[in-house]
Amino acid sequence: MDLTLDEVKDLTDLDEIQKIFLQLRIEEETASTELDELLANQAHLETKMQSLNQILPGIMSVKDGCKSLQSTIIHTNDLAVNVSKKVRQLDTAKGHVDECIRKVNDIISLKGCVEGVQAAMIDKDYEKAAGFINKYLVIDKKFNFTLMDDDVTGSFSVLKEAQLNLVNIISKNTDEAIKSDDKDTINRYIRLFPLVDRRSEGLTKYSKYMSGKVADIGQKHLSNALKTSKQGTDYCNYCCKS
Protein backbone atom coordinates (compact mmCIF):
# COMPACT_ATOMS: atom_id res chain seq x y z
CA MET A 1 0.00 0.00 0.00
CA ASP A 2 1.37 3.39 -0.97
CA LEU A 3 0.19 6.23 1.38
CA THR A 4 1.85 9.54 1.92
CA LEU A 5 2.43 10.96 5.39
CA ASP A 6 -0.21 13.63 4.83
CA GLU A 7 -2.75 10.99 3.81
CA VAL A 8 -2.06 9.07 7.04
CA LYS A 9 -2.52 12.22 9.14
CA ASP A 10 -5.87 12.89 7.51
CA LEU A 11 -7.29 9.48 8.51
CA THR A 12 -10.11 9.94 11.11
CA ASP A 13 -12.33 6.95 10.52
CA LEU A 14 -11.47 4.07 12.88
CA ASP A 15 -12.62 1.37 10.53
CA GLU A 16 -10.55 2.82 7.72
CA ILE A 17 -7.55 3.02 10.02
CA GLN A 18 -7.96 -0.62 11.07
CA LYS A 19 -8.35 -1.70 7.46
CA ILE A 20 -5.18 0.08 6.48
CA PHE A 21 -3.40 -1.32 9.51
CA LEU A 22 -4.35 -4.89 8.58
CA GLN A 23 -3.11 -4.35 5.03
CA LEU A 24 0.18 -3.02 6.37
CA ARG A 25 0.51 -6.08 8.62
CA ILE A 26 -0.07 -8.38 5.66
CA GLU A 27 2.50 -6.55 3.55
CA GLU A 28 4.95 -6.62 6.44
CA GLU A 29 4.52 -10.38 6.89
CA THR A 30 4.95 -10.94 3.15
CA ALA A 31 8.13 -8.89 3.11
CA SER A 32 9.40 -10.73 6.19
CA THR A 33 8.73 -14.08 4.54
CA GLU A 34 10.56 -13.05 1.37
CA LEU A 35 13.46 -11.76 3.47
CA ASP A 36 13.65 -15.07 5.35
CA GLU A 37 13.71 -16.94 2.03
CA LEU A 38 16.49 -14.73 0.74
CA LEU A 39 18.49 -15.24 3.91
CA ALA A 40 17.91 -18.99 3.70
CA ASN A 41 19.18 -19.02 0.09
CA GLN A 42 22.18 -16.82 0.88
CA ALA A 43 24.53 -19.76 1.35
CA HIS A 44 23.38 -21.31 -1.93
CA LEU A 45 23.79 -17.97 -3.72
CA GLU A 46 27.26 -17.52 -2.25
CA THR A 47 28.20 -21.02 -3.48
CA LYS A 48 26.95 -20.16 -6.96
CA MET A 49 28.91 -16.91 -6.91
CA GLN A 50 32.05 -18.75 -5.86
CA SER A 51 31.55 -21.25 -8.69
CA LEU A 52 31.10 -18.40 -11.15
CA ASN A 53 34.25 -16.73 -9.81
CA GLN A 54 36.12 -19.99 -10.29
CA ILE A 55 35.05 -20.55 -13.90
CA LEU A 56 35.29 -16.88 -14.87
CA PRO A 57 39.07 -17.07 -15.55
CA GLY A 58 38.45 -20.12 -17.71
CA ILE A 59 35.77 -18.26 -19.67
CA MET A 60 38.13 -15.36 -20.17
CA SER A 61 40.84 -17.78 -21.28
CA VAL A 62 38.46 -19.34 -23.80
CA LYS A 63 37.54 -15.87 -25.04
CA ASP A 64 41.21 -15.01 -25.47
CA GLY A 65 41.77 -18.36 -27.19
CA CYS A 66 38.93 -17.67 -29.61
CA LYS A 67 40.41 -14.30 -30.44
CA SER A 68 43.80 -15.93 -31.02
CA LEU A 69 42.21 -18.66 -33.18
CA GLN A 70 40.34 -16.04 -35.20
CA SER A 71 43.59 -14.16 -35.77
CA THR A 72 45.32 -17.39 -36.83
CA ILE A 73 42.50 -18.24 -39.26
CA ILE A 74 42.67 -14.78 -40.81
CA HIS A 75 46.45 -15.02 -41.12
CA THR A 76 46.20 -18.53 -42.62
CA ASN A 77 43.61 -17.32 -45.12
CA ASP A 78 45.88 -14.45 -46.15
CA LEU A 79 48.76 -16.90 -46.58
CA ALA A 80 46.57 -19.23 -48.67
CA VAL A 81 45.56 -16.34 -50.94
CA ASN A 82 49.20 -15.31 -51.36
CA VAL A 83 50.30 -18.90 -52.01
CA SER A 84 47.54 -19.34 -54.59
CA LYS A 85 48.64 -16.15 -56.31
CA LYS A 86 52.27 -17.32 -56.32
CA VAL A 87 51.23 -20.70 -57.74
CA ARG A 88 49.36 -19.00 -60.60
CA GLN A 89 52.40 -16.82 -61.26
CA LEU A 90 54.66 -19.89 -61.25
CA ASP A 91 52.31 -21.72 -63.65
CA THR A 92 52.40 -18.74 -66.00
CA ALA A 93 56.19 -18.55 -65.76
CA LYS A 94 56.47 -22.31 -66.31
CA GLY A 95 54.29 -21.99 -69.40
CA HIS A 96 56.61 -19.29 -70.77
CA VAL A 97 59.67 -21.41 -69.99
CA ASP A 98 58.12 -24.49 -71.67
CA GLU A 99 57.28 -22.39 -74.72
CA CYS A 100 60.86 -21.08 -74.87
CA ILE A 101 62.21 -24.63 -74.59
CA ARG A 102 59.95 -25.77 -77.43
CA LYS A 103 61.12 -22.88 -79.58
CA VAL A 104 64.76 -23.64 -78.83
CA ASN A 105 64.18 -27.30 -79.73
CA ASP A 106 62.42 -26.25 -82.93
CA ILE A 107 65.31 -23.96 -83.85
CA ILE A 108 67.77 -26.80 -83.24
CA SER A 109 65.59 -29.08 -85.38
CA LEU A 110 65.48 -26.36 -88.03
CA LYS A 111 69.27 -26.25 -88.16
CA GLY A 112 69.30 -30.02 -88.49
CA CYS A 113 66.82 -29.81 -91.36
CA VAL A 114 69.05 -27.35 -93.22
CA GLU A 115 72.10 -29.61 -92.92
CA GLY A 116 70.11 -32.76 -93.61
CA VAL A 117 68.29 -31.54 -96.71
CA GLN A 118 71.48 -30.09 -98.21
CA ALA A 119 73.33 -33.38 -97.76
CA ALA A 120 70.37 -35.41 -99.08
CA MET A 121 70.07 -33.21 -102.18
CA ILE A 122 73.77 -33.69 -102.92
CA ASP A 123 73.33 -37.46 -102.58
CA LYS A 124 70.11 -37.29 -104.62
CA ASP A 125 68.36 -39.04 -101.76
CA TYR A 126 65.06 -37.30 -102.46
CA GLU A 127 63.05 -39.39 -99.98
CA LYS A 128 65.29 -38.28 -97.15
CA ALA A 129 65.26 -34.70 -98.40
CA ALA A 130 61.43 -34.75 -98.53
CA GLY A 131 61.37 -35.96 -94.90
CA PHE A 132 63.46 -32.98 -93.78
CA ILE A 133 61.28 -30.60 -95.80
CA ASN A 134 58.15 -32.06 -94.18
CA LYS A 135 59.65 -31.52 -90.72
CA TYR A 136 60.52 -27.94 -91.67
CA LEU A 137 56.93 -27.32 -92.84
CA VAL A 138 55.57 -28.47 -89.46
CA ILE A 139 57.93 -26.09 -87.64
CA ASP A 140 57.10 -23.31 -90.10
CA LYS A 141 53.47 -23.23 -88.89
CA LYS A 142 54.53 -22.52 -85.29
CA PHE A 143 56.83 -19.56 -85.80
CA ASN A 144 56.07 -15.84 -85.74
CA PHE A 145 58.43 -14.53 -88.40
CA THR A 146 58.33 -10.97 -87.00
CA LEU A 147 60.01 -12.16 -83.77
CA MET A 148 62.82 -14.26 -85.29
CA ASP A 149 66.46 -13.23 -85.58
CA ASP A 150 68.35 -13.13 -88.88
CA ASP A 151 69.98 -16.51 -88.30
CA VAL A 152 66.65 -18.33 -87.94
CA THR A 153 65.13 -16.37 -90.81
CA GLY A 154 68.08 -17.41 -92.95
CA SER A 155 67.45 -21.08 -92.14
CA PHE A 156 63.83 -20.72 -93.20
CA SER A 157 64.91 -19.08 -96.47
CA VAL A 158 67.33 -21.91 -97.24
CA LEU A 159 64.69 -24.54 -96.55
CA LYS A 160 62.05 -22.71 -98.57
CA GLU A 161 64.39 -22.61 -101.55
CA ALA A 162 65.25 -26.29 -101.03
CA GLN A 163 61.54 -27.11 -100.97
CA LEU A 164 60.94 -25.40 -104.32
CA ASN A 165 63.98 -27.12 -105.87
CA LEU A 166 62.85 -30.51 -104.56
CA VAL A 167 59.30 -29.95 -105.83
CA ASN A 168 60.67 -29.22 -109.31
CA ILE A 169 62.86 -32.34 -109.26
CA ILE A 170 60.02 -34.58 -108.03
CA SER A 171 57.60 -33.15 -110.57
CA LYS A 172 60.09 -33.47 -113.44
CA ASN A 173 61.11 -37.04 -112.55
CA THR A 174 57.46 -38.06 -112.14
CA ASP A 175 56.60 -36.68 -115.60
CA GLU A 176 59.54 -38.55 -117.13
CA ALA A 177 58.57 -41.79 -115.35
CA ILE A 178 54.97 -41.43 -116.55
CA LYS A 179 56.18 -40.78 -120.08
CA SER A 180 58.31 -43.94 -120.03
CA ASP A 181 55.65 -45.88 -118.09
CA ASP A 182 58.16 -46.68 -115.32
CA LYS A 183 55.77 -47.87 -112.59
CA ASP A 184 58.38 -48.25 -109.84
CA THR A 185 59.74 -44.75 -110.40
CA ILE A 186 56.21 -43.33 -110.59
CA ASN A 187 55.31 -44.90 -107.24
CA ARG A 188 58.58 -43.66 -105.75
CA TYR A 189 58.00 -40.01 -106.57
CA ILE A 190 54.21 -39.88 -106.17
CA ARG A 191 54.66 -40.68 -102.46
CA LEU A 192 56.87 -37.62 -102.03
CA PHE A 193 54.33 -34.99 -103.14
CA PRO A 194 52.45 -34.86 -99.77
CA LEU A 195 55.74 -34.51 -97.87
CA VAL A 196 56.65 -31.34 -99.77
CA ASP A 197 53.13 -29.85 -99.45
CA ARG A 198 52.08 -30.68 -103.03
CA ARG A 199 49.47 -33.36 -102.38
CA SER A 200 46.98 -32.01 -104.97
CA GLU A 201 49.63 -31.83 -107.66
CA GLY A 202 50.66 -35.43 -107.00
CA LEU A 203 47.05 -36.65 -107.08
CA THR A 204 46.47 -34.83 -110.36
CA LYS A 205 49.50 -36.40 -112.03
CA TYR A 206 48.68 -39.88 -110.78
CA SER A 207 45.02 -39.56 -111.78
CA LYS A 208 45.97 -38.55 -115.30
CA TYR A 209 48.44 -41.43 -115.50
CA MET A 210 45.85 -43.98 -114.35
CA SER A 211 43.23 -42.51 -116.66
CA GLY A 212 45.65 -42.88 -119.57
CA LYS A 213 46.39 -46.48 -118.58
CA VAL A 214 42.69 -47.31 -118.46
CA ALA A 215 42.14 -45.65 -121.83
CA ASP A 216 45.09 -47.57 -123.35
CA ILE A 217 43.76 -50.88 -122.05
CA GLY A 218 40.31 -50.10 -123.38
CA GLN A 219 41.67 -49.10 -126.75
CA LYS A 220 43.79 -52.26 -126.90
CA HIS A 221 40.82 -54.48 -126.13
CA LEU A 222 38.73 -52.63 -128.64
CA SER A 223 41.34 -53.03 -131.37
CA ASN A 224 41.69 -56.74 -130.65
CA ALA A 225 37.97 -57.17 -130.71
CA LEU A 226 37.62 -55.44 -134.06
CA LYS A 227 40.42 -57.54 -135.58
CA THR A 228 39.31 -60.94 -134.33
CA SER A 229 35.57 -60.57 -133.85
CA LYS A 230 33.35 -62.79 -135.96
CA GLN A 231 30.27 -62.39 -133.89
CA GLY A 232 28.80 -59.55 -131.82
CA THR A 233 29.31 -61.56 -128.64
CA ASP A 234 33.08 -61.66 -129.18
CA TYR A 235 33.12 -57.86 -129.42
CA CYS A 236 31.23 -57.51 -126.15
CA ASN A 237 33.52 -59.99 -124.38
CA TYR A 238 36.64 -57.98 -125.32
CA CYS A 239 35.04 -54.72 -124.20
CA CYS A 240 34.35 -56.23 -120.75
CA LYS A 241 37.92 -57.45 -120.18
CA SER A 242 39.96 -55.60 -117.54
Secondary structure as GFF3:
##gff-version 3
##sequence-region A 1 242
A	DSSP	alpha_helix	5	9	.	.	.	ID=ss1
A	DSSP	alpha_helix	14	40	.	.	.	ID=ss2
A	DSSP	alpha_helix	42	122	.	.	.	ID=ss3
A	DSSP	alpha_helix	126	140	.	.	.	ID=ss4
A	DSSP	three_ten_helix	145	147	.	.	.	ID=ss5
A	DSSP	alpha_helix	150	179	.	.	.	ID=ss6
A	DSSP	alpha_helix	183	190	.	.	.	ID=ss7
A	DSSP	three_ten_helix	194	196	.	.	.	ID=ss8
A	DSSP	alpha_helix	199	228	.	.	.	ID=ss9
A	DSSP	alpha_helix	232	239	.	.	.	ID=ss10
###
